[in-house]
Every structure is written in structure tokens, then in C-alpha cells.
Amino acid sequence: MVIAANLGFPRIGVHRDLKKALESYWKGEMTEHTLKDVAKELRKTHWTMQHRAGIKHVPSGDFSFYDQVLDTIAMVGAVPERYGFKGEKVDLATYFAMARGVQNKKDQADAPAMEMTKWFDTNYHYIVPEFSAGQKFALASDKIFEEFKEAKLQGLHTRPVLLGPISFLQLGKMKGEAKSAISLLPELLPVYERVLKQLAALGADWVQIDEPCLVLDLPANVRDAYKPTYEALAAAAPALHIMLATYFGDLRDNLETAVALPTAGLHIDLVRAPEQLDKVLAKFPAKKSLSLGVVNGRNIWRADLDIAVKLVEKAAGKLGSEWVQVAPSCSLLHTPVDLDIEDKLDAELKGWLAFSKQKLAEVAVITKAVSEGQAAVKSELEAARKAQESRKASPRIHNPKVKDRVAKIDASMKNRKSAFKARIKKQQEALSLPLLPTTTIGSFPQTAEVREARASFKAGKSDAATYNKFLKEETARCIKYQEEINIDVLVHGEFERNDMVEYFGEQLSGFTFTKNAWVQSYGARCVKPPIIFGDVTREKPMTVEWSTYSQSLTKRHMKGMLTGPVTILQWSFVRDDQPRSETCRQIALAIRDEVADLEKAGIKIIQIDEAAIREGLPLRRADWKAYLDWAVESFRITASVAKDETQIHTHMCYSEFNDIIAAIADMDADVISIETSRSQMELLDAFVNFKYPNQIGPGVYDIHSPRVPNQGEMESLLRKALKVLSPEQIWVNPDCGLKTRGWAEVKPALVSMVAAAKKLRGELKDKKLAS
């Protein structure tokens, strides 16, 4: 019989229960004991849901209070020294200090958070492990054991999930060392061996070890490390079956390495790379389990069950049914929990979708169809076929006018009128900004009052006039505050916006929205991605009214704030019936029209955020050019409509730029702001080595942590930037928008930021006079 399996389940709960509990705990309103009770109840609910769906291999250890990589950091005791860890068990306070930083004046504890970046090409963020020469590892968390035992007490035999040792090291960074992190493998491996032995002693028969780095371009020494590593792990607990899990792409040149490892099973992603099945089957040894990821773990469309069944039948025919497992392509962490509670969607659209709970049912149907024959699930297969046919035939999807406009995009729509050197002179004359101009990235704190006002309006408890009045008052207060602390280029705070993507999607055709389709971005941060189901077009201006109102309140320059086409694409659930590049160009044309309208309305600085452009980069270098060509083109389509005098900004957060810096330069934004505070300006190196010609705002304030940096820290970061960039190139800004922070944190941080900029501005002026 074919076995139904799952690789991981969303942690947040159907009503974002974990988010609410975490935020309450961080505010001191909930005890650690109560927080752990909430987590225990969520795990029980999710395990039970999976078991009832017919999943035989239910994962445990996939739950996390913040992030699975941070859990691994805790498990192996790789806690940076600044958190005062004494080498025993990592407690919850230390765990959250690594994720969020710590600042306690009472005991003088002050340590910034660990760096955070995107998990492969997803919008999920992970905490980046920090390693150094002489790094020691030791088992410092019992989480993986406790959750296995917890499930066992509930009568559920689970498959524990671990991030593999090689991927863990590859995802980390060596601090101040030329050696690569893989050199630490001999020190790390004994901890994993101990974990496997202990799981076997507790009665585990399978363990899932995730090695997603096997779908990347790997250096030879890293690829060569897999064989001895898994020989050691297999020998550590011979009775424990290891399911090696890969996902997000195909194995390609790592295929022979993966199939030859002494593991009991291998999981492959057949949603991202269905073509790899034949290659894997040709090399796959007998009497070894092959897990097939045939249900999309990263998107919300119903599966084509006929295609999935054929893939599974092919594998079962070659290997034997008992050696095949059916699963989602990856952990369901990236999809919402349950479509059943969604009451905002119309019946037709809802019939095209599947969330995590429904994806488990799809896995079960596919498993039963192959094990017992398609007649056993005839009605389920027929319902899936009707959903596919309904979606293909729906007139809601296709707009000939949109397709025609995309087809007519030419070179004149992809280039600014003049080169940057000519544009910047005109912009300096038009804007009259000081050296080291200060600004923020866009949003200001979305307080409880802002959220309550929005909820009241959406629920019909307050009318549009009342809500609009409230928003105008909040906007005016925000602008006045920025003037008071003397920020040079202002933003309006974005109080009218629920989310930087959702806000635009709600005003574009081809999008639909949900009420409860939340997914985790990091920690307690959850997002509700729009669903792009059809051709995209803009019916009317989206931001002009708020931008012109805001500009009327100040004589300083007010930035028009837009989200770029690639970011809207990446942070949405995107239609899968046409190339992503086609959808992106459609969005680009819509944003282009908005840029033109903002400029006509007198807005002289327009920011087009492309926070996700690096995130969308294919995992294999051979595939980069095709993606970067259309991604950069899409941005240029949006910006090229602007006159030379109009300054175009863009923002990118949590990205490594070294390998795509030429493409970033090719976007030709006048100013780019980037995250650099957590990395201590390390990310700036790419722009320096490339001799990036345009202007840059290297972030000096980490907004993803509640910790408030002082003026001296910001001055130090700016001095680092000034060592490698000219003063004329530098803008001063936070790492990202301030939406998730509180005013009590924001106010002192921004005051320090402005003071730091003014101090260095003065020093540069004195230096110039002296010379």
C-alpha cells in the first residue's frame, strides 16, 4: 500500500492563535506557562487534523515559537556569546533574545537580534546561524523529544522533523573567518547522532531530516560531505528510518549523491520539478522509500489529481507500492490553514482552492486512488476534474485588452529619458535636499487604535466619513511629528493601508481576497496574501488622493509610496495557468499608470518598493538570467514613465546582493534603500565592490526588533558607510517600514537617527571648510 505523509504543518493556528499568544507574552500580559499551554493545544489540534485526514506519517517537531532554524540553533547550542548563554539548556528568554534582541536597562542587558533573511525563494524569514572558528556544539534543547512524547501521550505516533546538519551549516554565516561553515561539521555531527539515538530510544521508527540545500548549486566539498555524514547518522541509530527531504526544486547534479545516501527514504518535489521523476527512478535503488511531493505546499490552487495519480502510479509501478509515499511538495507552513472557515470568497473561486487541511485530503485521495484503484475515490476525482474545468473556462480569468497592452510593450517603455548622471542634477535642483538626507521607508506604527478603526469600518460599525476623518487625523499627526524631529523627506504613514500588497491588490482587477488565509512570515508576523486569479489591470488611481492630501499638509517633500510589480507577485498566491513573467508585466503596467498620475499630481519623489526581487531569484544560477531579465524589465516599465526631475526610490529588505548587483544597478532607481543594520553594513559591500553609481540608503535602525539603538550606534554605522561611499550617495533611513513597531520605540530611534545624520553632516561640512 502507498503511504500518505506530510512534511510539516502551519504553526499559527486557524485564527492566528500563536501570533496573539506570542504578542501577549512579549507584552507581559501572558505567563510562559500559559504560552506553552496555547502551543500544546495547537499541536494537539494539528496532529489530530492530520491523523483524521488519513496521514500515516504525521510530523512532530515542526511546530516553532519563532522559526525552525532558530529551533536548530537552540538544539545544538549555537548561541552567540552576547546572549550570556552558559552552555546548558536554552530557555525561552534566550530563545526570544536571539530572535528579537534584548534591551533591559535594569540589568544592563543589551544585545541586538541575530540576522534574519529569506528562506530560499519564499517570503518566510529564518534566523541566520552565527558561527566562528572553534565553534562548539552541544545538545541544548529537548524540544524535539518533548514534542514526540507529547504526541505519543495523545495516542499519535509521529515522524520527528529535523533540519539536516549540512543545510543548517550552509544556511549560517562564519563571522570574521575565511573558512566556510561546512568545516564545522565534525563538531556538529555528534549532536545529531545523540539526537537520533535518543529519538530511537523513545520509540521513533522514522525521522525526517530536511536537506533543502540539495536543490542548490553546491561546492564540491559540501556535496562530498553528504555521504560520510549520513553514513554516520544511519549508524548512530540503525533501527531509525531516515526520510531525507528535499524541496523547492530538482536535484539535478546532486541527484546521484542524494539517491545513494544510506537513508531509508528520499522526498522529492514534483510540483516545482515534475521532470525529475524519471531521472530519479532511473537511479533509485530497490527497497528504498521514495516520497513524492505531488500536492503544492506553496500555493492555494486545487491539485490536478489525475496528473498526481499518474506520477505516483509510475513510481509505484517501478518500485512497488509499499516503497512509495505521497506528500505535499514541501511543508504546508507556506499555505493557510483551513479553507472551510473562509466566508469572504464566492463559491466559484472557493471551488478552485485548497488550503492546508484540504491539501491533506488531496494527499489522502491520491494515496487511496493508487492503493485501492480510482473507483474507490471516483466522486473525489470527478469533483477535482470539474474544478479544473470550471477554472479554465471561466470568463473572469482572461481580459484581451490587458494581454494586448502587454504585447505592445516596447523599448521606449523600459527606459528613463536620461541617464542617472543627468537626472540627479535636475533632481538636486528641484528638491534642494541637504547632504545625508533623512527619510523613512514608508509606514508608521499601526497602533491598536488604527487596527480597531479599520476593523470597525470593515464590519460596518462606522461609516466612511468617520473612518476617513480618523485616518486624516492620524496622517496629520504623523506628518507633524516628522517635521518636529526634522526629517528631510516625509512619508504619510500609510494608515489607510492594511498591507503593502493587499492594499494595491484590492484596487486591481484580477485579484481576490480572503478573510482568514493567514501565513507566517516570521515569528508573530503573519500576512494574508492576495490571490491573483486573472488578468490584472488598474481601473482608477489608487494612492493619488492620500498622497496629495498629505503633501498639502507640509512644505517638505512627501514621498508617493507604491509597491513594485515583482513584490506584489512574490507576496501573492499567483495564478499557475500562465508564466509568472506575464502576470508580472501586467502588474507593472498598472503601477506605471499610478506613477504617471502621482507625478501629474505634483509628487516629486516616488518610492516603488521591490523588497522581494532577490527572493524571487531561482535557486539555480543557470536559471537566473531569464528571471532577472523580466523582473528588472518589470520595474523599469513602472519607473520609466517618470520625468528626469522626478526622483524614483526603491526599497529592498533582507537580501544578499553580491551575486545580482549588476541586475540591481540595471533597475536604474535613483535611490535604493536596503537593510544593513543587523549585518553591520556587511550587505553594503556588494554596492561598494561594484561601484554602484546611484544613491543608497543603508539602514541604520533594525525595525524587526523592539530594541532601540542609540545615536552612537547609528553614527558608527554611518561612519562605516562613509568609508566606502561618497557623502553625496548616502541617504539615512531605517531598515524597513515602521508598521510593526510601537511609537514608544519609534520616537527615540528616529530622534537618534536624525541627530546622527546631523552630526555627521556637520563633520563633513567642517572637513570641507578645513580643506
LINCOR-V259794 format. One record per residue. N is the residue number from 0. RES is the residue in one letter. SS is DSSP state (H for helix, E for strand, L for the rest). OMEGA is omega in whole degrees, -180 to 180 (* if undefined). D_LAST is the distance of its C-alpha to the last C-alpha in whole Angstrom. Layout:
N;RES;SS;OMEGA;D_LAST
N;RES;SS;OMEGA;D_LAST
//
This chain:
0;M;L;174;82
1;V;L;-177;79
2;I;E;175;76
3;A;E;-177;74
4;A;E;174;71
5;N;L;-176;68
6;L;L;-178;64
7;G;L;-176;63
8;F;L;177;63
9;P;L;-176;61
10;R;L;-163;60
11;I;L;-176;59
12;G;L;-174;63
13;V;L;178;64
14;H;L;-178;63
15;R;L;-176;59
16;D;H;-178;61
17;L;H;178;59
18;K;H;-177;56
19;K;H;180;57
20;A;H;179;58
21;L;H;-178;55
22;E;H;177;53
23;S;H;179;56
24;Y;H;-179;55
25;W;H;178;52
26;K;L;-178;52
27;G;L;-179;55
28;E;L;-179;57
29;M;L;180;59
30;T;L;176;60
31;E;H;-180;60
32;H;H;-180;63
33;T;H;177;64
34;L;H;-180;61
35;K;H;176;63
36;D;H;177;66
37;V;H;-180;64
38;A;H;-179;63
39;K;H;180;66
40;E;H;177;68
41;L;H;180;66
42;R;H;-180;66
43;K;H;179;70
44;T;H;-176;70
45;H;H;176;68
46;W;H;-179;70
47;T;H;179;73
48;M;H;-179;72
49;Q;H;-180;72
50;H;H;-179;75
51;R;H;178;77
52;A;L;180;75
53;G;L;179;77
54;I;L;-180;74
55;K;L;179;75
56;H;E;179;72
57;V;L;-178;70
58;P;E;167;67
59;S;E;-177;66
60;G;L;178;63
61;D;L;174;61
62;F;L;178;60
63;S;L;174;57
64;F;L;-179;55
65;Y;L;-172;52
66;D;L;-177;52
67;Q;H;177;54
68;V;H;175;51
69;L;H;176;50
70;D;H;179;54
71;T;H;175;54
72;I;H;179;51
73;A;H;-177;53
74;M;H;-176;56
75;V;L;175;55
76;G;L;-179;53
77;A;L;-177;49
78;V;L;178;47
79;P;L;-174;44
80;E;H;-173;44
81;R;H;-180;42
82;Y;H;174;45
83;G;L;-179;47
84;F;L;-175;49
85;K;L;174;52
86;G;L;177;54
87;E;L;178;57
88;K;L;179;57
89;V;L;179;54
90;D;L;-175;55
91;L;H;180;54
92;A;H;178;52
93;T;H;179;50
94;Y;H;-179;51
95;F;H;176;49
96;A;H;178;46
97;M;H;-176;45
98;A;H;-168;46
99;R;H;-173;44
100;G;L;178;42
101;V;E;179;43
102;Q;E;-177;41
103;N;E;-176;44
104;K;L;-177;42
105;K;L;179;46
106;D;L;176;46
107;Q;L;175;42
108;A;E;-179;43
109;D;E;-179;39
110;A;E;179;39
111;P;L;179;38
112;A;L;174;40
113;M;L;-180;41
114;E;L;-180;40
115;M;E;178;42
116;T;E;-175;42
117;K;E;178;45
118;W;L;-178;48
119;F;L;-178;49
120;D;L;178;49
121;T;L;175;50
122;N;L;174;48
123;Y;L;-179;49
124;H;E;175;47
125;Y;E;176;47
126;I;E;-175;45
127;V;L;178;44
128;P;L;177;45
129;E;E;180;43
130;F;E;176;44
131;S;L;178;42
132;A;L;-178;44
133;G;L;-179;47
134;Q;L;177;48
135;K;L;177;51
136;F;L;176;53
137;A;L;180;56
138;L;L;-172;59
139;A;L;177;57
140;S;L;179;59
141;D;L;-174;62
142;K;H;-176;62
143;I;H;180;63
144;F;H;-176;66
145;E;H;-179;67
146;E;H;174;66
147;F;H;179;69
148;K;H;179;71
149;E;H;179;71
150;A;H;-179;72
151;K;H;178;75
152;L;H;178;76
153;Q;L;178;76
154;G;L;-178;78
155;L;L;178;76
156;H;L;-172;75
157;T;L;175;71
158;R;E;-179;69
159;P;E;-179;66
160;V;E;176;63
161;L;E;167;60
162;L;E;-175;57
163;G;L;-175;57
164;P;H;-178;55
165;I;H;177;54
166;S;H;178;52
167;F;H;180;51
168;L;H;-179;49
169;Q;H;-179;48
170;L;L;-179;47
171;G;L;-179;45
172;K;E;172;41
173;M;E;-178;41
174;K;L;174;38
175;G;L;-179;36
176;E;L;178;38
177;A;L;-179;39
178;K;L;176;43
179;S;L;-177;44
180;A;H;-179;46
181;I;H;178;49
182;S;H;-179;49
183;L;H;-175;50
184;L;H;179;53
185;P;H;178;56
186;E;H;-175;54
187;L;H;-171;55
188;L;H;180;58
189;P;H;178;60
190;V;H;178;59
191;Y;H;178;61
192;E;H;179;64
193;R;H;179;64
194;V;H;-179;64
195;L;H;178;66
196;K;H;-178;69
197;Q;H;177;69
198;L;H;178;69
199;A;H;179;72
200;A;H;179;74
201;L;L;177;73
202;G;L;177;75
203;A;L;177;73
204;D;L;174;74
205;W;E;170;71
206;V;E;178;67
207;Q;E;177;65
208;I;E;-177;62
209;D;E;174;59
210;E;L;-178;57
211;P;H;180;55
212;C;H;177;53
213;L;H;176;56
214;V;H;179;55
215;L;L;168;52
216;D;L;-175;51
217;L;L;171;51
218;P;L;-177;50
219;A;H;-177;53
220;N;H;178;52
221;V;H;178;52
222;R;H;-179;55
223;D;H;-178;57
224;A;H;-175;57
225;Y;H;-175;59
226;K;H;180;62
227;P;H;179;62
228;T;H;-177;61
229;Y;H;169;63
230;E;H;179;66
231;A;H;-180;65
232;L;H;179;65
233;A;H;-180;68
234;A;H;-177;70
235;A;H;-179;68
236;A;L;-173;71
237;P;L;-178;73
238;A;L;-177;75
239;L;L;-180;72
240;H;E;180;72
241;I;E;171;68
242;M;E;179;67
243;L;E;-174;64
244;A;E;172;62
245;T;L;180;60
246;Y;L;-179;59
247;F;L;179;56
248;G;L;-180;57
249;D;L;-174;59
250;L;L;-180;59
251;R;H;-175;59
252;D;H;176;58
253;N;H;-175;59
254;L;H;-177;62
255;E;H;177;64
256;T;H;-175;62
257;A;H;-175;63
258;V;H;-177;67
259;A;H;-178;67
260;L;L;-178;66
261;P;L;177;69
262;T;L;-178;68
263;A;L;-178;71
264;G;E;178;70
265;L;E;175;67
266;H;E;178;65
267;I;E;-178;64
268;D;E;180;62
269;L;L;171;65
270;V;L;177;63
271;R;L;-173;60
272;A;L;-180;61
273;P;L;-178;65
274;E;L;-177;65
275;Q;H;-176;65
276;L;H;-178;68
277;D;H;180;70
278;K;H;179;68
279;V;H;-179;68
280;L;H;-180;72
281;A;H;-177;72
282;K;H;-168;70
283;F;L;-179;72
284;P;L;178;74
285;A;L;175;77
286;K;L;174;78
287;K;L;-175;74
288;S;E;175;73
289;L;E;179;71
290;S;E;-175;69
291;L;E;177;69
292;G;E;-174;66
293;V;E;176;68
294;V;E;-172;67
295;N;L;178;63
296;G;L;-175;61
297;R;L;179;58
298;N;L;-168;60
299;I;L;179;62
300;W;E;175;65
301;R;L;180;68
302;A;L;169;69
303;D;L;-172;71
304;L;H;179;74
305;D;H;178;76
306;I;H;-179;73
307;A;H;-180;72
308;V;H;180;76
309;K;H;179;76
310;L;H;-179;73
311;V;H;179;75
312;E;H;178;78
313;K;H;180;77
314;A;H;-180;75
315;A;H;179;78
316;G;H;-179;81
317;K;H;-172;79
318;L;H;-170;78
319;G;L;-174;81
320;S;H;-175;80
321;E;H;-179;80
322;W;H;-179;77
323;V;E;174;75
324;Q;E;178;73
325;V;E;-175;72
326;A;E;167;69
327;P;E;-178;66
328;S;L;-180;63
329;C;L;175;61
330;S;L;177;61
331;L;H;175;61
332;L;H;-172;58
333;H;H;179;57
334;T;L;178;60
335;P;L;-171;61
336;V;L;-168;64
337;D;L;178;67
338;L;H;-175;68
339;D;H;-177;71
340;I;H;-177;69
341;E;L;-177;67
342;D;L;-179;69
343;K;L;-175;66
344;L;L;174;67
345;D;L;-172;70
346;A;H;-178;73
347;E;H;180;72
348;L;H;-179;68
349;K;H;180;69
350;G;L;179;72
351;W;L;-167;69
352;L;E;172;67
353;A;L;175;67
354;F;L;-173;65
355;S;H;-180;65
356;K;H;-179;69
357;Q;H;178;70
358;K;H;175;69
359;L;H;178;71
360;A;H;178;74
361;E;H;177;73
362;V;H;-179;72
363;A;H;180;76
364;V;H;180;77
365;I;H;180;76
366;T;H;-178;77
367;K;H;-180;81
368;A;H;-179;81
369;V;H;-177;81
370;S;H;-172;83
371;E;H;-177;86
372;G;L;-175;85
373;Q;H;178;84
374;A;H;-179;87
375;A;H;-180;86
376;V;H;-176;83
377;K;H;-177;85
378;S;H;179;84
379;E;H;179;80
380;L;H;180;79
381;E;H;178;81
382;A;H;179;79
383;A;H;179;76
384;R;H;-180;77
385;K;H;179;77
386;A;H;178;74
387;Q;H;-179;72
388;E;H;179;75
389;S;H;-178;74
390;R;H;-179;70
391;K;H;-174;70
392;A;H;-174;73
393;S;L;177;71
394;P;L;-180;70
395;R;L;-171;67
396;I;L;-169;65
397;H;L;177;65
398;N;L;-176;63
399;P;H;-179;64
400;K;H;179;61
401;V;H;-179;58
402;K;H;180;59
403;D;H;-180;59
404;R;H;177;56
405;V;H;-178;54
406;A;H;-177;56
407;K;L;176;55
408;I;L;179;51
409;D;L;-175;49
410;A;H;-178;46
411;S;H;-179;45
412;M;H;-175;45
413;K;L;-174;43
414;N;L;172;40
415;R;L;-177;37
416;K;L;-177;37
417;S;L;175;34
418;A;L;-175;31
419;F;H;-177;28
420;K;H;179;26
421;A;H;-178;28
422;R;H;-173;29
423;I;H;177;25
424;K;H;179;24
425;K;H;-180;27
426;Q;H;178;27
427;Q;H;177;24
428;E;H;-176;25
429;A;H;-172;28
430;L;H;179;27
431;S;L;-179;24
432;L;L;179;23
433;P;L;172;20
434;L;L;-178;17
435;L;L;-179;20
436;P;L;-179;23
437;T;E;175;26
438;T;L;171;29
439;T;L;-171;32
440;I;L;177;35
441;G;L;-175;37
442;S;E;171;40
443;F;L;-172;40
444;P;L;173;43
445;Q;L;-175;47
446;T;L;177;48
447;A;H;-180;52
448;E;H;178;53
449;V;H;-179;51
450;R;H;179;53
451;E;H;179;56
452;A;H;179;56
453;R;H;-180;55
454;A;H;180;59
455;S;H;179;61
456;F;H;-179;60
457;K;H;-180;61
458;A;L;180;64
459;G;L;-179;65
460;K;L;175;65
461;S;L;-177;62
462;D;L;-176;62
463;A;H;-178;59
464;A;H;179;58
465;T;H;-179;58
466;Y;H;180;56
467;N;H;178;54
468;K;H;179;53
469;F;H;-179;52
470;L;H;179;50
471;K;H;179;48
472;E;H;178;48
473;E;H;180;46
474;T;H;-180;44
475;A;H;179;43
476;R;H;-179;42
477;C;H;-179;40
478;I;H;180;38
479;K;H;180;38
480;Y;H;180;37
481;Q;H;177;34
482;E;H;-178;33
483;E;H;-179;33
484;I;L;171;31
485;N;L;170;28
486;I;L;-172;29
487;D;L;180;27
488;V;E;-171;30
489;L;E;170;33
490;V;L;-176;36
491;H;L;174;40
492;G;E;174;41
493;E;L;-179;44
494;F;L;180;46
495;E;L;-174;49
496;R;L;176;48
497;N;L;-177;50
498;D;L;-173;49
499;M;L;175;46
500;V;L;-177;48
501;E;H;-178;52
502;Y;H;180;50
503;F;H;-180;50
504;G;H;180;53
505;E;L;-178;55
506;Q;L;179;54
507;L;E;174;55
508;S;E;-180;58
509;G;E;178;59
510;F;E;168;58
511;T;E;-172;60
512;F;L;-178;60
513;T;L;178;61
514;K;L;-171;62
515;N;L;-175;62
516;A;L;-178;60
517;W;L;171;58
518;V;E;-178;56
519;Q;E;173;53
520;S;E;170;50
521;Y;E;177;49
522;G;L;179;50
523;A;L;-178;52
524;R;E;179;50
525;C;E;178;52
526;V;E;180;52
527;K;L;-172;55
528;P;L;171;54
529;P;L;175;56
530;I;E;176;58
531;I;E;-176;58
532;F;E;-176;61
533;G;E;180;61
534;D;E;-171;59
535;V;E;173;56
536;T;E;179;55
537;R;E;-178;54
538;E;L;-177;56
539;K;L;178;54
540;P;L;-174;50
541;M;L;-173;49
542;T;L;-172;46
543;V;H;-177;46
544;E;H;-179;48
545;W;H;180;46
546;S;H;-180;42
547;T;H;176;43
548;Y;H;-177;45
549;S;H;179;41
550;Q;H;180;39
551;S;L;-177;41
552;L;L;-175;40
553;T;L;174;37
554;K;L;177;34
555;R;L;-179;32
556;H;E;179;32
557;M;E;179;35
558;K;E;166;35
559;G;E;-172;39
560;M;E;180;40
561;L;E;172;42
562;T;E;-175;43
563;G;L;-175;43
564;P;H;-179;46
565;V;H;-180;46
566;T;H;175;45
567;I;H;178;48
568;L;H;-174;50
569;Q;H;-175;49
570;W;L;174;50
571;S;L;165;53
572;F;E;-167;56
573;V;E;175;57
574;R;L;-178;60
575;D;L;-178;61
576;D;L;173;63
577;Q;L;-180;60
578;P;L;178;57
579;R;H;180;54
580;S;H;179;52
581;E;H;178;55
582;T;H;-178;54
583;C;H;179;50
584;R;H;176;50
585;Q;H;179;53
586;I;H;-179;50
587;A;H;180;47
588;L;H;178;49
589;A;H;180;50
590;I;H;176;46
591;R;H;179;45
592;D;H;179;47
593;E;H;177;46
594;V;H;-180;42
595;A;H;-179;44
596;D;H;176;45
597;L;H;180;42
598;E;H;178;40
599;K;H;-179;43
600;A;L;176;43
601;G;L;178;39
602;I;L;-172;38
603;K;L;177;34
604;I;E;-178;33
605;I;E;179;36
606;Q;E;178;36
607;I;E;-174;39
608;D;E;172;39
609;E;L;-178;40
610;A;L;-170;40
611;A;L;-173;43
612;I;L;177;42
613;R;L;-180;41
614;E;L;-178;45
615;G;L;-178;47
616;L;L;177;46
617;P;L;-175;49
618;L;L;179;50
619;R;L;-177;50
620;R;H;-179;47
621;A;H;-177;50
622;D;H;-174;50
623;W;H;-170;47
624;K;H;-178;46
625;A;H;179;49
626;Y;H;-177;48
627;L;H;179;44
628;D;H;-178;45
629;W;H;179;47
630;A;H;179;45
631;V;H;178;42
632;E;H;-179;44
633;S;H;177;45
634;F;H;-178;41
635;R;H;176;41
636;I;H;-179;44
637;T;H;-170;43
638;A;H;-170;39
639;S;L;180;40
640;V;L;-177;42
641;A;L;174;38
642;K;L;179;37
643;D;L;-175;33
644;E;L;180;32
645;T;L;-177;33
646;Q;E;-179;31
647;I;E;175;33
648;H;E;167;33
649;T;E;-180;35
650;H;E;176;35
651;M;E;-179;36
652;C;L;177;37
653;Y;L;-180;38
654;S;L;170;38
655;E;L;-171;37
656;F;L;-172;35
657;N;H;-172;35
658;D;H;179;38
659;I;H;-174;38
660;I;H;179;34
661;A;H;178;35
662;A;H;177;37
663;I;H;178;35
664;A;H;-179;33
665;D;H;175;36
666;M;H;173;36
667;D;L;172;33
668;A;L;179;33
669;D;L;180;29
670;V;E;174;29
671;I;E;175;30
672;S;E;-174;30
673;I;E;175;32
674;E;L;177;33
675;T;L;-172;31
676;S;L;-179;31
677;R;L;-179;35
678;S;L;179;33
679;Q;L;178;30
680;M;L;-179;28
681;E;H;-178;30
682;L;H;179;31
683;L;H;-177;28
684;D;H;-179;28
685;A;H;-178;30
686;F;H;-179;28
687;V;H;-178;25
688;N;H;-179;27
689;F;H;-174;29
690;K;L;-179;25
691;Y;L;-171;26
692;P;L;-173;25
693;N;L;-176;26
694;Q;E;-173;24
695;I;E;172;26
696;G;E;179;26
697;P;E;-175;27
698;G;L;-180;29
699;V;L;-176;28
700;Y;L;-179;32
701;D;L;-176;35
702;I;L;-180;38
703;H;L;178;41
704;S;L;177;41
705;P;L;-179;42
706;R;L;-179;39
707;V;L;179;36
708;P;L;180;33
709;N;L;-177;31
710;Q;H;-179;27
711;G;H;179;26
712;E;H;-179;28
713;M;H;176;26
714;E;H;-180;22
715;S;H;179;23
716;L;H;179;24
717;L;H;178;21
718;R;H;176;19
719;K;H;-180;22
720;A;H;-178;21
721;L;H;177;17
722;K;H;-173;18
723;V;H;178;20
724;L;L;177;19
725;S;L;179;16
726;P;H;-178;16
727;E;H;-179;17
728;Q;H;-164;20
729;I;E;167;21
730;W;L;-179;24
731;V;E;-175;25
732;N;L;172;29
733;P;L;180;32
734;D;L;-172;33
735;C;L;179;36
736;G;L;-173;38
737;L;L;-174;39
738;K;L;-173;43
739;T;L;-179;44
740;R;L;176;42
741;G;L;-179;44
742;W;H;-179;42
743;A;H;177;42
744;E;H;-174;40
745;V;H;-174;37
746;K;H;180;36
747;P;H;-180;35
748;A;H;-179;33
749;L;H;176;32
750;V;H;178;30
751;S;H;180;29
752;M;H;180;27
753;V;H;180;26
754;A;H;179;24
755;A;H;179;23
756;A;H;-179;21
757;K;H;-179;20
758;K;H;-180;18
759;L;H;176;16
760;R;H;178;16
761;G;H;179;14
762;E;H;179;12
763;L;H;179;11
764;K;H;179;10
765;D;H;-180;9
766;K;H;-180;6
767;K;H;179;5
768;L;H;-178;5
769;A;H;-179;4
770;S;L;*;0
//
